[in-house]
Amino acid sequence: MEPVADGVHLVRGGFPKRVMNVYLLEDDGGVTLFDAGIRDMAAGLRAAAEPLGGIRRIVLGHAHEDHRGAAAELSAPVLCHEAERAYAEAENQPTDYFRLELIEKRPMRVLMSRMLHLWDGGPVRVAETLAEGDEIAGFRVVCVPGHAPGMIALFRESDRLALTTDSFYTLDPMSYTSAYGPPRTPHEAYSQSTEQARESIRKLAALEPASAWPGHADPLVGDVRAQLERAAATT
């Protein structure tokens, strides 16, 4: 585990570089997971949570395969936005709005199609849904649709910490293991609406986070608002 902030820890997974991020939120004698990474992370997440009291529940920032992946094996209640419920509970992915044909290079199209299947641990039953403004584990739910219709971020007022799932990337999703850099909008091949994703990035920027920790790769620190505003404006 890596420390993120008071009561918040990060577990990274994936191969060859650990670019899949799962956040462990200390919560009333146990842990709330924010996102669940990929299927192969299940044992590691369980072990990481055990000294903190074990996994009490899982909050899905959204239900893509690399975020629901380990959830089915963790035997904990799953929460998500109502607009993500159908995707979280679906037997087969990818989602109906994925457009992998927009991936320019054919080898990457083939690879990503296969990796999505390998990352996915299967459907989960959603125990409860979340909405804008709900409180969970000391954080406020912020709706940030675009990449996924019911995507949510978590924001903590006390230290202005934002956990942002895939609202933005700090890596190139077309290489997925390299090309780290400034924040950018999610690739349109995996998103329902790029324009709505830009609006959600602007919404996050207006919160003026002190740091913003995404679903993949590295966080934003420093002038986070300015970085997010540039990401939303970049075509």
LINZI-V529147 format. One record per pair of residues at least 12 apart in sequence whose C-alpha atoms are under 10 Angstrom apart, sorted by sequence separation. I is the first residue (numbers start at 0). J is the second residue. D is the distance in whole Angstrom. If there is no record, write none. Layout:
{{I/J/D} {I/J/D}}
This chain:
{{9/21/6} {10/22/6} {21/33/6} {22/34/7} {23/35/10} {32/44/9} {58/70/9} {99/111/8} {129/141/10} {130/142/7} {131/143/9} {139/151/10} {140/152/6} {141/153/6} {151/163/7} {152/164/6} {168/180/9} {169/181/6} {170/182/8} {171/183/8} {184/196/7} {185/197/9} {208/220/9} {209/221/7} {210/222/9} {211/223/7} {8/21/8} {9/22/5} {10/23/8} {20/33/9} {21/34/5} {22/35/8} {57/70/7} {99/112/8} {129/142/9} {139/152/8} {140/153/5} {141/154/7} {150/163/9} {151/164/8} {152/165/9} {168/181/8} {169/182/5} {170/183/8} {171/184/10} {172/185/8} {173/186/8} {184/197/7} {208/221/9} {209/222/8} {210/223/6} {211/224/10} {8/22/6} {9/23/6} {20/34/8} {21/35/6} {22/36/9} {56/70/10} {138/152/9} {139/153/6} {140/154/7} {150/164/8} {151/165/9} {152/166/8} {167/181/10} {168/182/5} {169/183/7} {171/185/9} {172/186/7} {183/197/9} {208/222/9} {209/223/7} {210/224/9} {7/22/7} {8/23/5} {9/24/9} {19/34/10} {20/35/8} {21/36/6} {138/153/6} {139/154/5} {140/155/9} {150/165/8} {151/166/9} {167/182/6} {168/183/5} {169/184/9} {170/185/10} {171/186/9} {173/188/10} {184/199/10} {207/222/9} {208/223/6} {209/224/9} {7/23/6} {8/24/7} {19/35/9} {20/36/6} {21/37/9} {32/48/9} {57/73/9} {137/153/9} {138/154/5} {139/155/6} {150/166/8} {166/182/9} {167/183/5} {168/184/6} {169/185/10} {172/188/10} {184/200/8} {207/223/7} {208/224/7} {211/227/10} {6/23/8} {7/24/5} {8/25/8} {19/36/6} {20/37/9} {30/47/10} {31/48/9} {56/73/9} {57/74/9} {61/78/10} {62/79/8} {70/87/10} {136/153/10} {137/154/9} {138/155/5} {139/156/8} {166/183/9} {167/184/5} {168/185/6} {172/189/10} {183/200/9} {206/223/10} {207/224/5} {6/24/6} {7/25/6} {18/36/10} {19/37/7} {30/48/6} {55/73/10} {56/74/9} {57/75/7} {58/76/9} {59/77/7} {60/78/9} {61/79/7} {62/80/10} {135/153/8} {137/155/7} {138/156/8} {146/164/10} {147/165/9} {166/184/7} {167/185/6} {168/186/9} {182/200/10} {204/222/10} {206/224/8} {207/225/9} {3/22/9} {5/24/9} {6/25/5} {7/26/10} {21/40/9} {29/48/8} {30/49/9} {54/73/8} {55/74/9} {56/75/5} {57/76/6} {58/77/6} {59/78/6} {60/79/7} {61/80/8} {67/86/10} {68/87/10} {93/112/8} {130/149/9} {134/153/9} {135/154/10} {136/155/9} {137/156/9} {138/157/9} {146/165/7} {147/166/9} {165/184/9} {166/185/7} {167/186/9} {204/223/7} {205/224/7} {208/227/10} {2/22/10} {3/23/9} {4/24/10} {5/25/9} {6/26/8} {29/49/8} {30/50/10} {54/74/9} {55/75/6} {56/76/5} {57/77/5} {58/78/5} {59/79/5} {60/80/8} {62/82/10} {63/83/9} {67/87/7} {92/112/10} {129/149/10} {131/151/8} {133/153/10} {134/154/9} {135/155/10} {137/157/9} {141/161/10} {143/163/9} {145/165/10} {146/166/7} {165/185/7} {203/223/9} {204/224/4} {205/225/10} {207/227/10} {0/21/10} {1/22/9} {2/23/10} {3/24/10} {19/40/9} {23/44/9} {29/50/9} {30/51/7} {54/75/7} {55/76/7} {56/77/6} {57/78/6} {58/79/6} {59/80/8} {61/82/9} {62/83/6} {66/87/10} {67/88/10} {130/151/8} {131/152/10} {132/153/10} {134/155/10} {138/159/10} {141/162/10} {143/164/10} {144/165/10} {145/166/8} {146/167/9} {203/224/8} {204/225/7} {0/22/9} {1/23/10} {8/30/10} {22/44/10} {29/51/6} {30/52/7} {31/53/9} {32/54/7} {35/57/7} {53/75/10} {54/76/9} {55/77/10} {56/78/8} {57/79/9} {58/80/9} {61/83/6} {62/84/8} {64/86/10} {93/115/7} {129/151/9} {131/153/10} {132/154/10} {138/160/9} {139/161/10} {140/162/10} {141/163/9} {143/165/9} {144/166/8} {202/224/10} {204/226/8} {205/227/9} {0/23/9} {7/30/9} {9/32/10} {13/36/8} {21/44/8} {25/48/9} {28/51/7} {29/52/4} {30/53/6} {31/54/6} {32/55/8} {33/56/9} {34/57/7} {35/58/8} {36/59/10} {60/83/9} {61/84/9} {62/85/9} {63/86/8} {64/87/9} {92/115/8} {93/116/8} {138/161/9} {143/166/7} {201/224/9} {204/227/6} {205/228/9} {6/30/10} {7/31/10} {8/32/10} {9/33/10} {12/36/7} {13/37/7} {23/47/9} {24/48/9} {27/51/10} {28/52/6} {29/53/5} {30/54/5} {31/55/6} {32/56/6} {33/57/6} {34/58/6} {35/59/7} {45/69/10} {59/83/9} {62/86/6} {63/87/8} {92/116/8} {138/162/9} {200/224/9} {201/225/10} {203/227/8} {204/228/6} {7/32/10} {10/35/10} {11/36/8} {12/37/8} {13/38/10} {14/39/10} {23/48/7} {26/51/9} {27/52/9} {28/53/8} {29/54/6} {30/55/6} {31/56/5} {32/57/5} {33/58/5} {34/59/5} {35/60/9} {44/69/9} {59/84/10} {61/86/9} {62/87/5} {91/116/9} {165/190/10} {202/227/9} {203/228/9} {204/229/10} {10/36/9} {12/38/10} {13/39/8} {25/51/7} {26/52/9} {28/54/10} {29/55/6} {30/56/7} {31/57/6} {32/58/6} {33/59/6} {34/60/6} {35/61/10} {37/63/10} {38/64/9} {43/69/10} {44/70/10} {61/87/8} {62/88/9} {93/119/10} {200/226/10} {201/227/7} {202/228/9} {12/39/8} {13/40/8} {24/51/9} {25/52/9} {28/55/9} {29/56/9} {30/57/9} {31/58/7} {32/59/8} {33/60/7} {34/61/8} {35/62/9} {36/63/9} {37/64/7} {38/65/8} {41/68/8} {42/69/9} {45/72/9} {62/89/10} {64/91/10} {92/119/8} {200/227/6} {201/228/6} {204/231/9} {12/40/6} {23/51/9} {25/53/10} {26/54/9} {27/55/9} {32/60/10} {33/61/10} {34/62/9} {36/64/8} {37/65/5} {38/66/9} {40/68/8} {41/69/5} {45/73/7} {59/87/9} {64/92/7} {91/119/9} {199/227/10} {200/228/7} {201/229/9} {11/40/9} {12/41/10} {25/54/9} {26/55/8} {34/63/10} {35/64/9} {36/65/5} {37/66/6} {38/67/8} {39/68/8} {40/69/6} {41/70/7} {44/73/8} {45/74/10} {63/92/8} {64/93/8} {92/121/9} {167/196/8} {200/229/10} {201/230/9} {202/231/10} {10/40/9} {24/54/10} {25/55/10} {26/56/10} {35/65/8} {36/66/4} {37/67/7} {38/68/4} {39/69/7} {40/70/9} {41/71/9} {42/72/9} {62/92/10} {63/93/8} {64/94/9} {90/120/10} {91/121/8} {92/122/9} {166/196/7} {167/197/9} {197/227/9} {198/228/10} {200/230/8} {201/231/6} {12/43/9} {23/54/9} {34/65/9} {35/66/5} {36/67/6} {37/68/4} {38/69/4} {41/72/6} {42/73/8} {63/94/8} {90/121/6} {91/122/8} {165/196/10} {166/197/9} {182/213/10} {197/228/9} {200/231/6} {201/232/9} {11/43/9} {12/44/9} {34/66/5} {35/67/5} {36/68/5} {37/69/5} {38/70/8} {40/72/10} {41/73/7} {62/94/9} {89/121/8} {90/122/5} {167/199/9} {199/231/9} {200/232/10} {10/43/8} {11/44/9} {33/66/9} {34/67/7} {35/68/6} {36/69/6} {37/70/8} {38/71/8} {39/72/10} {88/121/8} {89/122/5} {90/123/9} {166/199/7} {167/200/7} {197/230/8} {198/231/7} {10/44/7} {23/57/9} {34/68/9} {35/69/5} {36/70/8} {38/72/8} {87/121/9} {88/122/5} {89/123/8} {166/200/6} {197/231/5} {198/232/10} {9/44/10} {34/69/9} {35/70/6} {38/73/10} {87/122/6} {88/123/5} {89/124/9} {182/217/9} {196/231/8} {197/232/8} {22/58/10} {34/70/8} {35/71/9} {86/122/8} {87/123/6} {88/124/6} {180/216/10} {181/217/9} {182/218/9} {197/233/9} {10/47/8} {35/72/10} {85/122/10} {86/123/9} {87/124/7} {88/125/7} {163/200/9} {166/203/9} {179/216/8} {180/217/9} {181/218/10} {182/219/8} {194/231/9} {197/234/10} {9/47/10} {10/48/10} {21/59/10} {32/70/9} {35/73/9} {85/123/10} {87/125/7} {146/184/9} {179/217/8} {181/219/8} {193/231/10} {8/47/9} {84/123/9} {85/124/10} {145/184/10} {146/185/6} {177/216/10} {8/48/10} {84/124/8} {85/125/9} {145/185/9} {146/186/8} {163/203/8} {175/215/9} {176/216/9} {84/125/6} {146/187/8} {175/216/9} {182/223/10} {35/77/10} {83/125/9} {84/126/10} {145/187/10} {146/188/10} {147/189/8} {148/190/9} {161/203/8} {0/43/10} {32/75/10} {34/77/10} {84/127/9} {146/189/7} {147/190/6} {148/191/7} {169/212/10} {172/215/10} {183/226/9} {184/227/9} {0/44/9} {31/75/10} {34/78/10} {81/125/9} {84/128/8} {145/189/10} {146/190/4} {147/191/6} {148/192/8} {167/211/10} {168/212/10} {169/213/8} {182/226/7} {183/227/8} {6/51/10} {20/65/9} {21/66/8} {31/76/10} {32/77/9} {33/78/10} {34/79/10} {78/123/10} {80/125/10} {83/128/9} {145/190/6} {146/191/6} {147/192/8} {161/206/9} {167/212/10} {168/213/7} {169/214/9} {170/215/8} {171/216/10} {181/226/7} {182/227/7} {19/65/7} {20/66/9} {31/77/10} {33/79/10} {77/123/7} {78/124/9} {79/125/7} {81/127/9} {82/128/9} {83/129/10} {144/190/9} {145/191/6} {146/192/6} {147/193/10} {150/196/10} {160/206/10} {161/207/9} {162/208/10} {166/212/10} {167/213/7} {168/214/8} {169/215/7} {170/216/7} {181/227/9} {182/228/10} {183/229/8} {184/230/6} {0/47/7} {19/66/8} {68/115/9} {76/123/9} {77/124/7} {78/125/6} {79/126/9} {80/127/8} {81/128/5} {82/129/10} {144/191/9} {145/192/5} {146/193/7} {148/195/9} {152/199/10} {159/206/8} {160/207/9} {161/208/6} {164/211/9} {165/212/10} {166/213/7} {167/214/8} {168/215/7} {169/216/6} {170/217/8} {182/229/8} {183/230/5} {184/231/7} {0/48/9} {68/116/10} {71/119/9} {72/120/7} {75/123/10} {76/124/8} {77/125/5} {78/126/6} {79/127/7} {80/128/5} {81/129/7} {82/130/10} {144/192/8} {145/193/6} {146/194/10} {147/195/10} {148/196/10} {151/199/10} {159/207/7} {160/208/6} {161/209/8} {162/210/9} {163/211/6} {164/212/7} {165/213/6} {166/214/8} {167/215/9} {168/216/8} {169/217/6} {181/229/9} {182/230/6} {183/231/7} {184/232/9} {65/114/9} {68/117/9} {69/118/8} {70/119/9} {71/120/6} {72/121/9} {74/123/10} {75/124/10} {76/125/7} {77/126/6} {78/127/5} {79/128/5} {80/129/5} {81/130/8} {97/146/10} {144/193/10} {145/194/7} {146/195/8} {147/196/9} {150/199/10} {154/203/9} {159/208/5} {160/209/6} {161/210/6} {162/211/6} {163/212/6} {164/213/5} {165/214/5} {168/217/9} {169/218/8} {181/230/8} {182/231/9} {183/232/9} {184/233/8} {64/114/9} {65/115/7} {68/118/6} {69/119/7} {70/120/7} {71/121/6} {76/126/6} {77/127/7} {78/128/5} {79/129/6} {80/130/6} {96/146/10} {97/147/10} {144/194/10} {145/195/5} {146/196/6} {156/206/9} {158/208/8} {159/209/5} {160/210/5} {161/211/5} {162/212/5} {163/213/5} {164/214/4} {165/215/7} {168/218/9} {169/219/8} {183/233/8} {184/234/9} {64/115/6} {65/116/9} {67/118/9} {68/119/4} {69/120/6} {70/121/8} {71/122/7} {72/123/9} {75/126/9} {76/127/8} {77/128/9} {78/129/7} {79/130/8} {80/131/9} {96/147/9} {144/195/6} {145/196/4} {146/197/9} {152/203/9} {158/209/7} {159/210/7} {160/211/6} {161/212/6} {162/213/6} {163/214/7} {164/215/8} {182/233/10} {183/234/9} {13/65/9} {63/115/9} {64/116/7} {65/117/9} {66/118/9} {67/119/7} {68/120/5} {69/121/8} {70/122/8} {71/123/5} {96/148/10} {143/195/8} {144/196/6} {145/197/8} {154/206/9} {156/208/9} {158/210/9} {159/211/9} {160/212/8} {161/213/8} {162/214/8} {163/215/10} {64/117/9} {65/118/6} {66/119/8} {67/120/7} {68/121/7} {70/123/7} {71/124/8} {94/147/9} {143/196/7} {144/197/9} {145/198/8} {146/199/9} {155/208/9} {156/209/10} {64/118/6} {65/119/6} {66/120/10} {67/121/8} {68/122/9} {69/123/10} {70/124/10} {143/197/9} {144/198/9} {145/199/7} {154/208/8} {63/118/10} {64/119/5} {65/120/9} {67/122/8} {68/123/10} {143/198/8} {144/199/6} {145/200/9} {163/218/10} {63/119/8} {64/120/8} {67/123/8} {143/199/5} {144/200/10} {162/218/9} {64/121/8} {142/199/8} {143/200/8} {154/211/9} {161/218/10} {64/122/9} {141/199/9} {143/201/10} {153/211/10} {161/219/10} {143/202/8} {152/211/10} {153/212/10} {62/122/9} {80/140/10} {142/202/9} {143/203/8} {152/212/10} {167/227/8} {62/123/10} {86/147/10} {111/172/10} {141/202/9} {142/203/9} {152/213/9} {166/227/10} {80/142/8} {82/144/9} {86/148/10} {111/173/9} {141/203/8} {168/230/10} {86/149/10} {111/174/10} {167/230/8} {83/147/8} {111/175/10} {167/231/9} {82/147/9} {83/148/7} {84/149/8} {108/173/9} {141/206/10} {59/125/10} {82/148/6} {83/149/5} {107/173/7} {58/125/10} {81/148/9} {82/149/4} {83/150/7} {107/174/8} {57/125/10} {80/148/9} {81/149/7} {82/150/8} {83/151/10} {107/175/10} {57/126/10} {58/127/10} {80/149/5} {81/150/10} {104/173/9} {56/126/10} {58/128/9} {59/129/10} {79/149/8} {80/150/7} {102/172/10} {103/173/9} {58/129/9} {79/150/8} {80/151/7} {102/173/8} {79/151/8} {58/135/9} {37/115/9} {38/116/10} {39/117/9} {40/118/9} {38/117/8} {39/118/7} {41/120/9} {37/117/8} {38/118/5} {39/119/9} {60/140/10} {108/188/10} {37/118/5} {38/119/6} {39/120/8} {36/118/8} {37/119/6} {38/120/5} {60/142/9} {36/119/9} {37/120/7} {38/121/9} {60/143/9} {61/144/9} {63/146/10} {36/120/10} {63/147/8} {102/186/9} {35/120/10} {61/146/9} {62/147/8} {101/186/9} {102/187/9} {103/188/10} {61/147/7} {62/148/10} {101/187/7} {102/188/6} {60/147/9} {61/148/8} {62/149/9} {63/150/10} {101/188/5} {102/189/9} {61/149/7} {62/150/8} {99/187/9} {100/188/7} {101/189/9} {60/149/8} {61/150/5} {98/187/8} {99/188/5} {59/149/10} {60/150/5} {61/151/7} {97/187/8} {98/188/5} {99/189/7} {59/150/8} {60/151/5} {61/152/9} {96/187/10} {97/188/6} {98/189/6} {59/151/8} {60/152/6} {96/188/8} {97/189/5} {98/190/8} {58/151/9} {59/152/9} {60/153/8} {96/189/7} {97/190/6} {98/191/9} {96/190/7} {97/191/7} {58/153/10} {94/189/9} {96/191/6} {93/189/9} {94/190/10} {95/191/9} {96/192/9} {94/191/9} {66/164/9} {66/165/9} {60/162/9} {63/165/10} {60/163/8} {61/164/8} {31/135/9} {32/136/10} {60/164/6} {61/165/8} {13/118/9} {31/136/7} {59/164/9} {60/165/8} {30/136/9} {60/166/10} {26/135/9} {27/136/8} {26/136/5} {24/135/10} {25/136/7} {26/137/8} {24/136/7} {25/137/9} {24/137/9} {24/138/9} {33/152/9} {33/153/9} {63/189/9} {34/162/10} {33/162/8} {6/136/10} {33/163/10} {34/164/7} {6/137/10} {33/164/8} {22/162/8} {21/162/10} {22/164/10} {21/164/9} {20/164/8} {66/214/8} {65/214/9} {65/215/10} {18/169/10} {18/170/9} {5/158/9} {7/160/10} {4/158/8} {60/214/9} {4/160/8} {3/160/9} {18/175/8} {18/176/7} {16/175/9} {17/176/8} {18/177/10} {15/175/10} {16/176/6} {15/176/7} {16/177/8} {14/176/8} {13/176/10} {36/214/8} {35/214/10} {36/215/9} {34/214/8} {33/214/9} {22/212/9} {22/213/10} {20/212/9} {21/213/9} {22/214/9} {20/213/7} {21/214/7} {19/213/9} {20/214/5} {21/215/9} {19/214/6} {20/215/5} {18/214/8} {19/215/5} {20/216/7} {18/215/5} {19/216/7} {20/217/9} {17/215/9} {18/216/5} {17/216/8} {18/217/8} {16/216/9} {9/212/9} {11/214/10} {12/215/10} {11/215/9} {11/216/9} {4/210/10} {3/210/9} {3/212/9} {3/218/10}}
